[in-house]
């Protein structure tokens, strides 16, 4: 159950820094105002907003429990039947989520061959785009997922999907794990890229153009690292992990917002399966290794995903917002791995 209580003498993360010790009140599901009558429930430590993983594939209620235990209080699902996810909604004390529903890909793509029984649908031409998007919106999709897996989609079809999604008030998240897929996503005007290319790094000109267009990226470096290993073991030559962090470094230098996501999954087919919850802490470490500061990495898992996925009630620690909170023993601005030093997690005011 939710509680009225106070975290006493905690250093609160706001605006890129931890302040002097103060009291934070949990009042039901939200952050309250100071109240001397609120019983103390923890003392000291470093308080950050609940972490947000911007690319996951939920499996079960246990999945959401595991996220929460690891300080991940919100997740953004990127391909699942909405009926499966609807059965998990409203469960208290576990990670909250938003979802795309099923994703779209071309009938001729590798994803179409690998995932015929999975949470993916085929969009063969521009004429198919509007009815497909309308069906996802009717099911309750919060955003639209497009898998640009080449050879497969042509630019006209991806552009039609983007146009339809925007007409319905939905952003488009595009899977783009190769340089040519990133270029197609750029040409179609997608809102959010997910993955970073592993065949060729984004160049400075492309980075500047996409940043100017308002594009953001969820690079899923932990997944790209795992994919390279899986493809190499499968005998696919010429792939290395280096283009992925190099792309992140160039996009970051150009000013593109970087969001933290892992592609955590338990599906039988993928080349890599990052662990639910724990993998986000590794993703933050990889983002720092790619050139982000610890502050920027922490923003990538809190304030920025809340902003770009329009989660206005979370991602910051302010009165009236959801009491999605993580109490740490160590300062993650000194070393980002300190996000693992979890003492307590609250999801909408309920302690995990």
N, C-alpha and C positions, 0 to 999 in steps of 0.2 A: 504494500500500500504506500501511497505518497505520505509525506510527513511534513510537519512544521519543525524546522530545526535550523541550526546555524553552524556554518563552518567558521570556526573562530581563528583569527590571526593568520589567515591564508594570504599568500601573495597571488594576486589575480592578474591573469594575462589580458591586457587591453592595449590596442594600438601599438603592437610590436614590442611590448616590454612588460615585465612584472613590477607591480607597484609595491608600496610598503604594506605590511600586514594589515588586513581589514577583516571584517565579518561579512559573510555572504549568507543570506537567509533563503532557505528552500521553503516555499509556501505552497503546498500542494504540488501542482505540476509545473509551477513557474518560479522564477527568481523573485523573491519578495524584497521588501525594504527592511532596513535594520529594525530589529525588535529585541529589546532586552529580555523579553519573556520567552523567546525561542530557546529551547534547550540546545546546548552544544552537542554536536554529534562527531566532530573531528576538530583537531587543532593543528595548525601549522601546515606547511607544505606548499606546493605550487599548483594553482587551480587554472585549468584550461577548459575551453569549451569542449563538449563532446566531439570526438573526431568523426569526420565524414569520409567514407570511401566512395569515390565517384564512379566506380565501375566494378560491379559484382554480379554473380549469378546465384541467387538464393536457391537453396535446396529444400530445407525443412525449417520448422520452428527452432530446432536445435541450432541451425545455422545462425539465426538471429540472436539466440542466447550466446553463442560463441563470440559473435561480433561484440556484443555488449560487454562481456567479461574482459575483452581486450581494449576497452575504452572507445570502441567504434559505436556511436549511438545512432547514426543515420547511415543508410547505404542506398545507393542508386543502382537498381537492377537494370541490366542491359539486354536481357532476352529471356523471357519466361512467359508461358501462357498466363493471361490475367486471371483466369479462373483458379489456378494454383495459388497465386499470390493473394487473391481476395480471401481465401480461407485462412490466411495468416494475419490479416489486418486486425488492428484493435487489441492485440496481445500486449499486456502491460509488462514492463520490466525487461523488454528485449529491444533490440535495435529497431527503430522506425525505418520506413523505406518509401521510396518513390520508384516508378517503373515505366518502362517503355512498352511492356507487353511483348509480343513476338516481334522479331526483327525482319527486315526485308533484304533479299539479295537477288541477283540475277539467276535465271535457270541454268546458265552456263558457267557459273562460278564454282570454285573449289568448295566453298561452304555449301552450295546446293548439293554437291555430290557427297560430302561428308556428313551432312546433318539433315537428311531428308525426313527423319523421324523426330527431329529436334524442334526447338522453339523458333522456327524461321519460316518465312513465307516467300514465295517467288513473285517478283514483279518483272514482267517480261518487256514492257514498253511504257512510254510516257502516258498512254491512255489508261494504264492500270494504276497509275499513281494516286489519283484523287480518291477512287473508291477504296483503295487499300488504306490510305491514311484516314479516311472517314471512319472506316471500321475500327481502327485502333483507337481513335478518339472516342467513339461510342462505347468501347470497352473500358474507357477510363485511363488511357495512356497519358502520362504526365509529359512525355517528350517522345520523339520518334527516332528509332534506331535504324540506320541504313548500313549494310555491310558492303563496302566497296572492295571487292575481292577480284582482282583482275588476272586474266581476262574474264569479263563478265559484263557488268553494267556499262552502258555508254553515258556520255555526259548529259544527253538530253533526258534520259530517264532519271538520273540522279537529280537534275535540275527540276524536273517535274515533281519529284518527291519533296524537295525543299519548298517549292512554291506552294504545294498543297498543304504541307505542314504549317507553314507560316500563315496561310489563309485560315487555318483552324487554331491559330494562336499557340502553336507548339514549336519548340526548338528542335533542331535536327542534330543528333549525335552520329558521327560517321566513323565506323571501323575503317582504319586506313593504316595498314602495317607495311606498305611499300611506298617508295617515293612516287610512283605513277598514280597510286591511289590517293595520296595526299594532294597531288596536283589536280586530280579530278574533283576531289572534295572542295578544293579552293575554287575551281572554276564554277562549281555548282552553288557556292555560297553557303555551305553548311556552317552551323553555329559552333559546334564543339567537335574537335577531333579526338578520337580515342585510339591509343597506341602511338608509338613512334616508329618510323621506318627502320628496318633492319638490313636493307639492301644498299641504301644510299642516303646520306644525311641531307636534310633540308638546307638549302644554301641561304646566304644572307639576303638576297633579293626576294626570294620566296618568303622568308621569315618576315621581312619588313612589310610585304604586301598583305599577307594574311593578318598580321597584327593590326595594320591600318584598317582592315575590313572588320575588325572586331572579333576575330576568331579566337577561341581559347582551346587548350589541349589538356587531355588527361593521358599522359604518355605511358602509363602502366609499365614502367621500366622493369619491375620484377617479372612481369609476364614476358616481356621481350627477351630478357636474359634467359628465361626458361625455354622459350620457343626456339631460340638459337641452339640451345643444347639439344632439344628434342629433334630438330631438323637435322642437325649434324649427326646425331646417332642414327637417324633414318637414312643417312647417306646423301643428303642434299648438300652440294658443295657451295663454297663461296660466300657463306653468310657469317657475319660476326656481330657481336653485340654493340660494337663501338659506334655505328651510325645513330643508334637510339639516344645515348646520352649526348652525343655531339649535336644532334638535332635539338634536344632540350636546351643545351647551352646557347645555341644560336637563337632559338625562339625566345628564351629568357633575356638575352642581350637586346633583342629587338623590342622587348617590352610586352610580349604576349603573356597573359595570365596562365600560370601552370597550376593544374588541379591534381591532387593525389588520388590515384585509383589503382587497383591491383588486378582486376579480372579474376578475383577469387572465385573458384568453382570446384565442383566435384563431379563434373561430367566425365563419362568414360572415354570420350574421343579426343579432347584437346591434347596438344603436345606438352602442356604444362598446366599445373593446377595449384596456383598459390593458395595458401591456407587461409581460411576465413579468419579475419580479425588480426591475427599475428602478422600477416604479410603487409599490412598497412604500415607498421613500424619499420619494416625493411624497406618499403617504398620510400619513406621519408629519408632514410639513410642514403638510398640511391639518388634521390633528388639532390641532396647536399653534395654527394660525390660528383654530380653533374654540374654543379656551380651555384645552386641556390644556397642562401644563408640559412641557418636554423630558423630564423624568424620567417623567412619566405616559405620554407618547408612547412612550418606550423600553419601559416596562413593558407597554404595549399590544401590543408585538411580541415579547415574550419571556416574562416570568413569567406574565402573565395568560392568554394562550392555552394555555400549558402546564398551568395550573391548571384552566381551565374545559373543556378538551378532554382532560383526564386524561392528559397526557403527562408522567408523573412523573419521567422520566429525563432531562429537558432543561429549558431555559428559565432555568437558573441556572448559575453557575460554582462547583462544589463537587466535591471528590474523589468518585469513583465514578459521577458522572453522565456522560452522553455528552459526548465532546469535540467538541461543536458550538460553534465559536468563530469570532469575527470580530475581527481586529485592525485598529484604526483609527489613522490618523495624527493626527486631531483629536478634540477633546472634544465629543461630541454633547449634553452637558448645557449647554454654552455656546450652541451653536446646533444644532438638530436636523439640519440639512442635513449636518453632519459625519458622519452615518452613511454618506455616500457616499465618504468618504475611506478606502477599503478598501486595506489593505496585504496582508492574508492572510485566507484562509477555510479552516477545517477542518470536515469533515463526518464524524462518528464517527471522528475522529483522522486522517483522510486529507486532506491538503492539496489544495485545488482548484487 
